[in-house]
Amino acid sequence: MLVIEKVSHQFGLHQVLNNVSLQSVGGEVTCLIGHSGCGKTTLLRLLAGLLRVQNGRILLDGEVLASQTKMLSPEERPIGMVFQEGALFPHMSVADNVAFGLPKKGARKRVTEWLKRVGLADFAGRNPDSLSGGQRQRVALARAMAPEPRVLLFDEPFANLDAPLRRSLRDDARRIIRDTGTVGLFVTHDPAEVLMMADNVAVLEQGSIVESGAPQALYDRPESQFAAELFGEPQVFEGTIYGDRIVTPLGEWERRVLVDSAASDGDALLVVDADRLELRPDDNGIMITNIQRFGRLNRVSFDGTRGELTVILNWPKEAGTSIGVGSMVRVVPKPGAVFASPCVVEKDNDSHYY
């Protein structure tokens, strides 16, 4: 088991990681997700031994790899790493790249085995420059796994590849981690990649883990606005919380739709996922002026309380609905689905806000 225990790190006065704790077990993939600059890559570099730990500890199966008083060098750590660009040596053959750093005894056999596992057995004598981007990443994966590491780190390795190739390489990496019992830690900013790869996910925001758990749980029931925006199709509205109701451009909602039902009264920025919005017929509601379908979602335009407004919805969920263009409806979030944060809402003389 890989344990990250209360790790903090800063560059000068800039706090990059703040008291990060995380556990990841062998045979599973843990994804770290967050926007650029949230500390994901810094954490990987600390794990790999490329940076010294300033505060906290990193342990593997009970052994301290790094702390304020101890630091194993990268070559002393049983950790492999796959970078975004592969980082292959251009002057070496594919086989020599995979063999780099291996003990001479048994190296050829191990190189042959791993090139076969990643589907490149016939490319051993080729140079990296003659390979496609996906093939280079397969070589990088083979090179990282050939020393039989106990931990494998991925720093957005498939970001620059096309979608079908990304899917194929994700499947390969996930299978190898499961088959070998390696701890897999995967950095990404792509929520779809998390849902495809991860057994567990940790959401990083401004250097802190704000939420963690199984990816489907975070997708279905995010506990933070940040996670809701990452994993869903977030719809954002300005509104006003007033007593037991919320006034929005789509009409009034009950306070119980809020994640935090104790949120303070006043102007708020409201965030709700498209999958958690419903349409209900209501003669006193707002009129649908246009519907455009894309994939499983619909882009629905309304004549709202402050003019035309377009909302993304996962609707209709059942065939045969009578709701269509010209229908009068209410747009209603599911209970506990709306995140609210204070903001200043611009009001005019005809506004329905209080």
C-alpha positions, 0 to 999 in steps of 0.5 A: 500500500502506498500512503501519502501522509499529511504532505505539504509543499511550497515553492517560495511563498506559494503553497502548492500542496496543503496537508495532503493524505491519500492511500492507494493499494496494489492492483488498483488505479487511483486518479488525481484530478484537478485543474492545472496548477492544483498540485497534481504533478508536484505530488507525483514528483515528490513520490518519484523522488524528484523533489524533497518532501518538506512536510509529511511522509510517503510510505510504501508497505510500511517503509518510509520513502521520504520525510523531512529527515529521509529521502530515498533517491529516485533509483532507490525507489521501486517506482516507475513513471510514464510522462506525457511525452514518453521521454524516450531516448531518441538515439536508442532503439526501442529495445535499448529504451526498455532495457535502460536501467535494468541489470544486464543479467536477464535484461534481454528476456525482460525486454522481449516479454514487455514489448510483447505485452504492449504489442510491440514485439516486432519493433525492438530494433526501431528508433522512437522517431519512426513510431507513432505517438501511441507506439511511443507511449507503449514503449514508455509503459514497457520501460516503466514496467520492465524493472517490476516497480511496486508503484506506477505513476502516470503524468497525463500520458495520453493527453496528446493522443486521439480518443480511440488510441487513448481508450486503448492505452487506458485499457492496456495500462489498467489491465497491466496494473491489475495483472501485476498488483502494482499500485497505480497513480494516474494524474489527469484533468479529464473527468472521462478518463477518471470514469474509465480508469479509476478504482478510486479518485481524489479531487485536488483543488488549490493544493488540497484534497477536497473530495475522494471516493469511488468515481461513480459516487463522486459523479452521482453525488458530488459533495463539493461544487468543484467536483460537481463542475468537474464530473458533470455537465454543470449548469450555472445560474445567478439567483437569490436565496430568500427564506424557504425559496430560491428565486432564479431565472427559471422560476422559484425553487424550494430551499431543499434543492440546496446541498447545504440547506442552511446556506445564508440568504442573499445573492448566490451563484447556483451550480447544478448538474444537467442530470439532476434537472427535471422538466415538469408541465406547469401552466404557470411556468416558462415556455420552451422556445427551442430544443436541440438534441446532442448525444444523451442531452438536450439543449433547451431554450426557455422564455425565462423570467429575465429573457431567453435562457438556454439550459442543458438537460438529460431529458426526456428520459422516457419516450412518449413525453408530451413536453415540446416546443411551446410547452409551459414547464417548470425546471426543477432540480432534484433535492440536495442537487444545487451548490450555492456560493455567495455572489453579487447578482445584477438587478434591474427594475423589472427583476424578480429577485429580492 
